[in-house]
Amino acid sequence: MNFYLTSDKISTAQCLENCREEKTYDFYSVPSAQTLPALFRLEQVLEDHEVERQEDPYRQYLSANLKTLSSIIAVRRQTHRRRGVFLNGTKDHVGLGGNLSVGSTDSGQPNGNEYSTIFVVHGHSFNSGTFRKLSPLAISRSLRVICIDRREYHGSTPHTPEELRVINQGSDEERAEYIAEQGLLLALLVDGIAQNLKLPINGGGAISGWSLGNMHTLAVINAIDHPKLPQESKERLKAFIHTYIIWEAPSHILGIESPPDFYFPFWDNDLPMEERGPVFGTYVSSCFDHGADVLASRDISRINHRNPTPGTSTIDKMTKEEILSSTNFLAGPKCDTIVLEPTFYQVHRANLQKALFDSDSSVKKWGMKNVWHIYGDNCSWNVIFAAWVLEEKDLKANKNIKFKPIEGTNHFLMWEDPERAITVLKELHFTTSNYEVTFTAAYKDKGTVEQSTAQRLGNSLRHIMPTLTVGKDITFHYTDSGVPTDSNYSTIFIIHGHTFHSGTFRQLFPLAAPQSLRLICIDRREYQGSTPHTPEELNIINHGSHDERAAYIAEQGLLLALLIDGLVQGLNLPLNGGGALAGWSLGSIYTLAVVNAIGHHKLPQESKERLKAFLRTCILWDAPSMNLGIEDPPNGYLPLWDNDLPDEARVPATAKFISGFFDHPADALATRDVSRLNYRLPYSRTPTIEKIPLEVLLSITDFEPGSKCENIISEPPFRDVHQANVDKAFFDSDSSMNKWGINVWCIYGIESHWPMIYAAWALEEKDSNKRIKFRPIEGANHFLMWENPEFAINVLKECIVH
């Protein structure tokens, strides 16, 4: 077989078709910029058929533009070991029939037999060659990286005309069946490779979809109950694949509706069709500076979707040889771009739901407890938006996907910083415990703490959502601003209030490290990722006696104290900088209960000593009077108790009310005349909640716990319990504050609603020994952390310094 590059008689794409159909190969085409991607496809076919190439004058054209085809082939051969697995039912291969073949690149076997294998499925346009820089780094880390080329990409069987019809014009049912079939093929491929290469089960395996490839890896996960997947394959896969990694999935292939008017090159009608692919390559491989405040607030309306940072495009830094050996732009218009469009969204949503969120989800059937979502915070908007939406969905479902944003990286970490990429992949697969620290506290029976898993958390953890389990399998989720560069930083634990969970404090995160602060915001039970209450506990909250409710509050304080002690150990928090515990709003109840836990007979002595050495400051932040056991003034008003409001309107009305700005008369503040506080007219300025975009608001709130267990805690039946909680913490002769030796602050916004100001005044009047420090904050409402995060972080720092 001969390969001639002579006159421009037919297109390179036609040459490719001829190559598939004819037994002899005489080609007549000079490649242009538009046909270079097709040329690489042609070259792949030639290589697969061991075509002998002959030189002619047009070879000089190639040399000038490509440094010869031979160099392209050589680059790929030096970097990867290539194999094809044929699904044709022979004894050497995995059978579905139909002579389907799937190409892959293999980094090679590390020394020894205890390595782990990571399968990667590529995205749109960029094939397995995109991951070539990981190959030489994998072996030294006892990793084997096998990158699969999807159909239509080099070495794999193209789609049939019928499959292309289904992709481009099929019904939802036909498209869902097509995706399921591709998942089945890939599952058989992974099983076949694992057998053929005798991949070690001890090291375990992981499967990762990058970008659009996540559509296919979700389908692989769903293939675990496909009727055509043999039982023996299911068992082998379940024993072998332990980890699933969603790597920078764009929102489109998860079925997430795009915000209005958001930009994406494929749908830019101002671009000619032939330019959209190259512009897409530059766009998705660029760095986008979204701004720390946007990332912290997760305000999708302000994310940067049009203006990548000039000079940061990965593809623009690649040589032509590297581009040709890593891309195929022909597959996009043929079958890839359509799957990003809204007509596929319903199919993608079902694919995602079945894999991760159904009550009998595929990951549950697989027994796969290690599921990660990783993404660069400089990626294009659709990657970051997908992570935010998926994290919100996951937290509500309590499915415990672990999310890891990677600072300063674009969509091509594997090319820009392969060392970091391979480190992240290994970390995800091997050190699950680094992100999920589990303690079993056997205080119920023995009063001791047994540390079952306590791996140290590394400095690479940034804004992830790990959990810690205490007591009888009570899990708490928390958010962590990350480790400052100053090794003697201080740590502030924050307990949130009613409805607004730990996400409410996210705008403080990027501001913490410069102040040598680390913020850890705990999600209370019933909120995102934390264990709900038992039916017995809910019955006590809503109908219990005084003693039962007091015991419940004390129990929650004990659990939170064990949580903090566990995090102090597990995160290796420095004692020199000291720690603080802040309760915001209704969270003050539980902060006081933690302080009182210092005398709890079930808190182990070693935990008491660690906590006393570490926690030096307690901050009551806008604590409302009803949560301190203070009787309401006669004219006190809250929408939550307004009988003129329908039940379903009370919580939203209360959220708007408490986030308003109250213009209290200056002389009433000066004289502390409670009767003249502004009880009903909060809107001197726009309430905070009305300034937060809906999608952001949904990501920081949960309205369900209110009627379930939160509202009742602020009502008069709990008043005596709260009063006793306060007295024991601060005012009894043997108060917990004295036992602990802790500094106490009460901070409150002067423009907060009346219960916050009234509570501070009542508490200050009761504090005859002047042990508590009071800090009114001018111009602040109940949401200082959102309205003015810089001011908020400074006030918190001030409390610790003093």
Summary of the structure (lengths in Angstrom):
residues: 802
radius of gyration: 30.3
end to end distance: 83.6
largest distance: 100.2
contacts: 2706
relative contact order: 0.07
helix: 49%
strand: 15%
